[in-house]
């Protein structure tokens, strides 16, 4: 992920709209990528992951896209709900036993 | 599912005292655990990697004599903040490596406030 930033960028969407959160990663050797959701005062919660041999993976209401050429990762949330309001972090990993390198995060605010 | 707990969930201590934070994998064994620190409105930053039965590996800029890590069993790692100062106030989060490739399970975090 990118180096730690000082302030989180914010994405504001209306309830029911689709959300797209982007992330640039830095290590071309990373082969595993994860999106986490973090609510205030809580630890990161796993959302979806993708291995480097894939470029798209879908879950329930979420899709992760990976573009290794430009080292870019995105998280798409369909029909965004108020409960989706949180900070979202991408993380990259070189495999088991390695620590995660977190991106700077994006604050998602869902308005009614 | 794999659950990681942390204790305490929050702690307030006076400057100069030491605080111990526990990280436990409740229903699985974790050979490797990680400690992260998170300041308000910032991302998680890795402090150290802890392997059971061996010395922790600290990230650059993290003082190993100040942040003591012990990983004495496959289900418990502890972080002790020694001689805490107000600038050590932060949210400390641990994670444990899971069985699945690259996966990590995170604890709920510990909020440390040093007065």
HADDOCK unambig.tbl for C-alpha pairs under 7 A between the chains (distance, minus, plus):
assign (segid A and resid 4 and name CA) (segid B and resid 42 and name CA) 6.71 0.50 0.50
assign (segid A and resid 4 and name CA) (segid B and resid 43 and name CA) 5.82 0.50 0.50
assign (segid A and resid 5 and name CA) (segid B and resid 42 and name CA) 6.38 0.50 0.50
assign (segid A and resid 6 and name CA) (segid B and resid 42 and name CA) 6.09 0.50 0.50
assign (segid A and resid 7 and name CA) (segid B and resid 41 and name CA) 5.72 0.50 0.50
assign (segid A and resid 7 and name CA) (segid B and resid 42 and name CA) 6.25 0.50 0.50
assign (segid A and resid 8 and name CA) (segid B and resid 41 and name CA) 5.90 0.50 0.50
assign (segid A and resid 8 and name CA) (segid B and resid 42 and name CA) 6.60 0.50 0.50
assign (segid A and resid 32 and name CA) (segid B and resid 102 and name CA) 6.69 0.50 0.50
assign (segid A and resid 42 and name CA) (segid B and resid 108 and name CA) 5.16 0.50 0.50
assign (segid A and resid 42 and name CA) (segid B and resid 109 and name CA) 6.15 0.50 0.50
assign (segid A and resid 43 and name CA) (segid B and resid 93 and name CA) 6.68 0.50 0.50
assign (segid A and resid 43 and name CA) (segid B and resid 106 and name CA) 6.18 0.50 0.50
assign (segid A and resid 43 and name CA) (segid B and resid 107 and name CA) 5.81 0.50 0.50
assign (segid A and resid 43 and name CA) (segid B and resid 108 and name CA) 4.21 0.50 0.50
assign (segid A and resid 43 and name CA) (segid B and resid 109 and name CA) 5.36 0.50 0.50
assign (segid A and resid 44 and name CA) (segid B and resid 106 and name CA) 6.27 0.50 0.50
assign (segid A and resid 93 and name CA) (segid B and resid 102 and name CA) 6.64 0.50 0.50
assign (segid A and resid 95 and name CA) (segid B and resid 101 and name CA) 6.34 0.50 0.50
assign (segid A and resid 95 and name CA) (segid B and resid 102 and name CA) 4.44 0.50 0.50
assign (segid A and resid 96 and name CA) (segid B and resid 101 and name CA) 5.40 0.50 0.50
assign (segid A and resid 96 and name CA) (segid B and resid 102 and name CA) 4.04 0.50 0.50
assign (segid A and resid 96 and name CA) (segid B and resid 103 and name CA) 6.90 0.50 0.50
assign (segid A and resid 97 and name CA) (segid B and resid 32 and name CA) 6.28 0.50 0.50
assign (segid A and resid 97 and name CA) (segid B and resid 97 and name CA) 6.52 0.50 0.50
assign (segid A and resid 99 and name CA) (segid B and resid 34 and name CA) 6.75 0.50 0.50
assign (segid A and resid 102 and name CA) (segid B and resid 43 and name CA) 6.64 0.50 0.50
assign (segid A and resid 102 and name CA) (segid B and resid 44 and name CA) 6.26 0.50 0.50
assign (segid A and resid 103 and name CA) (segid B and resid 43 and name CA) 6.74 0.50 0.50
assign (segid A and resid 104 and name CA) (segid B and resid 42 and name CA) 6.61 0.50 0.50
assign (segid A and resid 104 and name CA) (segid B and resid 43 and name CA) 5.01 0.50 0.50
assign (segid A and resid 105 and name CA) (segid B and resid 43 and name CA) 6.26 0.50 0.50
